[in-house]
Every structure is written in C-alpha cells, then in structure tokens.
Amino acid sequence: MPNLFEIVGWEEPKKQYIPNFPSFKFDGDTWRKKQFYESFWYHWNNEDTEKAMLELKKVHADFATSTKTSRVKARKYGVLTIDYIVSVSTDICLSCNSPLWYGRCNNSIDGLKKDGSQQPSLDRLDPHFGRNEWHEGYINENVWIICKKCNTKKNDATSPNDLRNLADAWELEVERKNGFKTIY
C-alpha cells in the first residue's frame, strides 16, 4: 500500500537500494580508501542504508577529483571539494532521469548497464568558465553530476540553447521525412 504521507509530501520517499551488491573484501581500485570501505560496512551492518550509500558517493567524488590534473589541483587548493560533490550527487541523472550508480568495479550490480547510462559523471555547468585557468572550471560552484551518457551528449555544446536547437532541428527533420506525422 502506498505511503499517503509520501504522496501528500509530509514525508520524504524512501529510496530503494539493491541488496547484497558490495564487495566483501577491500580493493583499492573499488573503494579508493580504507576509511570509505570501513565506514560503508559500519553503516551497512547497522542497517543505515542512506549513510552507506553516502559513502559510495564519497568514493565516486574521491575518484572524480583524482583522475585529471586540473581536478587534483582544484581539490588540493580547496576550490573543488569532496563534500560539495557529495552534496550535489543525486540518485537520478538530472538530465535524463535515469538512476545513477556510484559504486565502482567490484561494487557493480549484476546486470548493470555498461553503456554509461548509470555511471555518474562530474560535469562543468559552464564549459567556458575558467577553461584556460589551472582548475579548468572545475570549482564547486560550476559542477554538477549527470550520467556519463548525458555528459557525452553535452560535451561540445556551449550553452543549453545549442542542445535545444539541435533537438528542434532533429524533430523537424523527422517530421519532414515522415510527412509531418510524429512517429515517437
């Protein structure tokens, strides 16, 4: 039976997580740091799924800030922080609404799509901001998390209008080729 308090907005909806997914052994590539691994298992074993999942988001944020030189520097100088990245890490892609999975490697869920649609990706809101500076625009105020697939689609766009124009042109071309009959 649906929770009426959730429906009317008096309670936050409870999130559903897939059980029995995590790797039981510490693996540096999967967990990044021993503290994330230990904290995750502490919360998981105490049935605090929300805090356990928060640890996975920290693992992702740590990975995202250690793979590119500009992000490493931004983290080192405090303009891009793990806490901020975790605070903007949503459970769904804000662009396409697909669920995001913050686990890595051995924390992967069986049957997880490997096309990137569930992999979170750190993206710059304004791709031109700070592009020629040492942080390349990777600062707290200029990042958000979307899925890898949407980030790839957005890569060459310089503004939201670029994508709107493309979508409008695409739709018109589909309609033109189909005698102005919408087929989707």
N, C-alpha and C positions, 0 to 999 in steps of 0.2 A: 504494500500500500504506500502511495506517495506521502512524503512528509509535508503536511499542509503548511507548517511553519517556514519550510524552504520555499514553497510555492508563493506565499504572500510576502516573502523577503524578510521575515523575522529571524531566520537562521541562515547561515551560510550553507550551501550544499556540501555534503560530504564527498570527498574525492575517492575514487575507486582506483586502487593500485593492484597490479598483478602480483599475486603471492609467489613465494619460492623462486624468485629470479636471481638473488645476489650470489656472487661467488663467495664460497666459504673461506677461501684462502686469500692472503694478502698478495696482491700482484701490483707492482709499482706502476705499470702502464695503465691498469684498470683504475686503481684507487688513487694514484698520484702520490699520496702521503699517508703514512701510517695513522696519523690523527684522524683523517677522514674515515678510514676503514674502521677504526675502533669506535668512533663516535656513531657512525652508521649502525654498527652492530649493537651498541648500547641501546640506542633508541628503538631499533627493530625488535630486539629481545624484550624490551619493556612495552611493546605494542604501541609505540608512539610513531605511527607511520609518517605523519606530517614532518616530524623532525628528522626522521631517517631520510625521507625524500629531499629535505633541505640539504642534507649532507651530500647527496648526489649532485645537487645543483652547485654546491661548493666545489666538488670535483671538476665539474664542467667549467666553472669560472676560472679555476686554477689552470686548467688545460688551455682555455681560451687566452689567458694572459701570459702564457709561456711558450707560445709557438711562433710568434712573429716578433722581430726585434723591436718594432715600434710599440707593440703592446707590452713587451717586457720592460722597456724604458718607462712607459706611461705608468705601469704598476709600481716600478721602483720609485718614481717621483711622486706617487700618490694621486695622480690625476685620473687613474683608472683602477678601481678597487674591486676586490672580490665581493665585498659586502654590497656594493652598488649593483654589480652584475647579478648577484643572487636576488636582490630586491626587485629587479625587472625581469626575472626569469619566470615566465608564466608557464602554465601546464598545457596551453594550446598555442599554436602559431597565431599571432595577432593578424597575420595577413590572410591565411587560408583556413584557419580554424582546425587544422589537423593536430592531433595530440603530439606533444613533444616528449622525448625520452632522453633524460640527462645521464643515464648510465653509459658506461664505456666498455668496450671489449668484452671481458668475461661477465659483465653485468648486463649483457644484452639479453633481451627477452626472446625466447624461442618464437620463430615466425616473424620477427621484427623486419619490416621492410628495409631493404638495403639500398633503396634509391634516394635516401636523404630526406624523405618527407617527414620523418620523425626525429631527425637529428637537429638539435638546436644550434643556431649559428649566431655569433656576435656580429652585429651589423652597425655601420655608421648611419645615423639618420640623415645627415647632410654629408654626402661623399666628398664635397669640395672643401668643407671646413677643415683647416689645419693640414691639408693634404701635403704641403711642402714643409711642414714642421716636423720635428723629431717624433712627435706622437702620432702623426698622420691622421689626426682627427679622432683617435681612439681615446676619448675622455668621457668621464661619467655622463655628462650632460648630452653627449652626442651618440650614445649607443642604445640599442635595444636588442631583444632576442626574437628572431623569427626562425623558421625552419630553413635548413640548408637549401632546399629546393626554391623557396621564395627569394632567398638571398641571391641565389644564382640568377634568377629571373631579373632581379633588381640591379644587378651588378653594373650594367652600362647606363642605366637611367641617371639623369642628373637632377630630376625633380619628379614628384608624383604625376605631374602633367604628362611627362614622357610616356608613362605606362598607361594613363587614361587615353592618350592619343592613339597609342598602339592598339589598345582594346577596342576603341571606337572604330578605327580603320579596319581591324580584323573582322569585327561584327558586320560592318557594312559590306566588306568583300564577300563574306559567307552569304549574306542576304542577297547580294547582287548575283552571285553564281547560282543561287537557288531560286531565282525569280522572286526575290524579296519575301520568301517564306522562311521563317525562323525554324531551324531544324534541331535545336537543342533545348 
